[in-house]
Amino acid sequence: MEIYSIFAQVYDELMDAPYQQWAELIEGFWLKYGEKPHLVLDLACGTGSMIAELTKSGYDTIGVDISPEMLMMARMKNPSALLLNQDMRELELYGTVDAVLCLCDSLNYILEHNELTHVFKLVKNYLNPDGLFVFDINTIYKFEHILSDNNFSHVGENAAYIWENFYDAKSRLNEYRTTFFVKAQKGTYARHEEIHVQKAYTDQEIKDALHAAGLELVAIHEESSKERAYYIAKNLTFL
């Protein structure tokens, strides 16, 4: 099963991500670092919740995601938005944008450093001069101390999941084995499984990839919990 296929139907209920807080945080970064974007690309946009938040604030948006099922959910929230079914490693737009976002640890799904650099180069290619690229990652601290080999579970109104983690410190790869149950007819639940793999990156690896792509690291903002770090990079005009 492709990841985020059936899971897309219950993603919002089970994950409960703080999109409004993220939108406020991102706008704070734009204000602090001199960005006033009009057109924003949400890379790995998922079910389109961030697009909906940005649209409410008056921004024009483009959403890109590898999962057609996630984009179907995004379309329900954003009927007039431009949504593209693309792998971020093969990003292709019709023109440039003022700002790029990639949130919810989506870049941790890029498992090779050269592919991460390639994604950053594609972002630079479609980012206007002096435009900002804001993304987050799950930190090594989170993989080692929060996820590690721990298990998690959650029960919602229409779905539930059991989430197992297997982290290898040498490769810095974390395998998530997710078993989730979606309410079906007559009170029964359908069982589904997905396996996700993420890579933990060091700050230096992120910096090296940004530099190789011609993007200037402006700042790193780490959550107080140390579980998530936000990187703010600028498209250098002289490269």
N, C-alpha and C positions, 0 to 999 in steps of 0.2 A: 504493500500500500504506500502511495506517495504521502509524504508528510503534509500536514495541514489540508487533508482532503475531507474526510468525515469530521475530523476535529474542528474544521472551520465553522461548522454549524453550531457548535457550542463553545467556541473559543471565548467569546465575550463574557459569557456567563461564568466560565470556569477560571479565567485568568484575571478579570477585574483590574485591568491596568489603569493607572491614574492619568488618563489622557489630558484632562483639563489642567492638572498640575504641570504636566510636561509642556503643554502649549504655553502656559505662563512662563515656565522656565526658559523655553526657547526664545520667546519674545524678549525676555530679559537679556539673554545673550545678544540678540540682534541690537537691542538698544545700547548695551554696554560697549559693543565692539563696532558700532557705527554702521550697521546694516539696516536698510529700510526696504525689504524685498516686496515685490509685487507678485511675481510668479515663483512658486515654491514647488520643488520636486520632493515628494515623500517616497524614498527608496525603500522597498520592502514594506509597503503600506499596510499589509494585512487586511483586516476587515474595514479599514477606512475610517477608524475613529479619530485619528489625528487630522485627517483631511477635513472631517466634519467640524472639528474644533477650529481649525484655521479658516475654514470658509465662513464660520460665524463671525470671525474677527475681520473679515473683508479681504482675505488673501485669495488669489487665484492659485489653483493647485493642479499638479499632475501626480497620479499615483502609479507606482510600478510594483508588481509583485510576481513571484514565480508560480504562485498557486492560483489556478483559475477558480477554485472553490472559495478561497479567501476573497478574490475579486468580486465574486457573485454577491457575497455579503457586503462588500464595500459599495457595490452598485446600489443596493437597497438603501443605504444611508446617504449616498451621494449620487442621485440620479443624473445630474448634469455634469459630473466631473469627468475629466479625461483619465481613463484608467487603462494601463497597458500591461499585458501578460508577458513579462520578460524576466529572465534571469539577470540579476544585477551584474553578473560577469559578462553579459552580452548587451548591456544597456545601449539603446539607440533611440534618440529623440529627434524631433523635427527641427529643433532650434535650441537655444540656450535658456537658462533659468537664472533667477537672481539669488536663490538659496537652495541648498540641498539638505535634507534631513535623512537620517537612517537610524531609527530608534528600536527599542525593545530587543537589544542585543543581537540584532539581525546579522551584524558583521562577524559575530562569533561563529556563524555557520560557514564562513570562508575558512577552509582548513589548511591552506597553504599560504605561506608568506608572499610568494610571487603572485598568487591570485589576488591577495589583498592589495598589493601594489597596483595590479591591473585594474581593480575596481576603482581605486583612488584616481588612476589616470583617466578612466572614463568619466568620473565625476568632474575632474578638472576640465575635460573636453567640453562638457555641457554647462559649465558654471561660468557666469559672466565675470569679467575682471573685477577683482576685489570682492566678489561674492563669498559668502560664508558657507562652509560645510560643517554641519553639526551632527555628530553621531555619538552613540554610547556603546559600551561593551560591558559584559560581565567580567569582573576583575579576577585575577588569579586568587586573590583572597577569598572571593565567593566560591570559586571552584574547590579550593582546598579546605575551607573552614565551614561553609554553609551547605553546599551541595555534597561534595566529597562522595561517600558511599551511602548517603542518607536516603531515606524514602519519605515521600510526602503523599498526602491524600486530601481530597476535598469532595464534599457532597453539595450539589446545587439542586435547584428545583427540578430541572429537567435532565441533569447529567451529573456524573461523578467520575473521578479519576484516581488512579494509583500511579505514582510517579517514582520510578527507581532511578538512582544515579550510580554510575560507575566511572570514577575519575582515575586516569593514569597520569601520575605526576611527571613521568619521564617524557611522554609525548605531549603532555598538557591537553589531552583530548578527554572530553566528558561525553559519555553515552547516556542518553535519557531513554529509558524504556517506559513508555506511557501506555497504560491500559485504561480505557475510558468506556463508560457505559452511558448510552443515550436512550432516553425514554422512548419507547415504541408504543404500539397499540395495547390497549387493555392492561395498562400498568406494567407491562414487561419492559425489559431493558436490553438493547442490542450491545454486544461487547465488541470493541475494536481495539487494535493495537497499532502504535507507531513507534519507530525508533529514530531519535534525533541525535546528531553528533555536533558538538561545538568545540572550538579551539580557544584556549586561554592564551592571550597575547601579553607580552611585557610592554611597558611604556616605550622602551627603546625600539622595539619592533614596530610599534605604531608610528613612532617618530620617523624611523628609517623609511617606512613605506610612504608616508606623506611626503617626505623630502624627495624621494625618488620620483614621485608623481608630480612634483612642482607645486605642492601645496604647503603653505607656511602654517605651522602650528602656532596658534594664538594663545590658547589657554587649555588647561585641563581642570575640570571641575569634578571632584569626587564626592559622592554622597557620604554623609556622616557614618553610615553603616559600613562603608568601604566595599559594598557589594557591586556598585555600578559607577563607572566613570564616564563623564561626558568630555568629548574632545571638540574644540572649536578650531577650525582651520580656514585659511583664506586662500583664494586663488591669486597667486602672484601674477602681476601684470607683465613682468619683464621676462617671463619664461615662455 
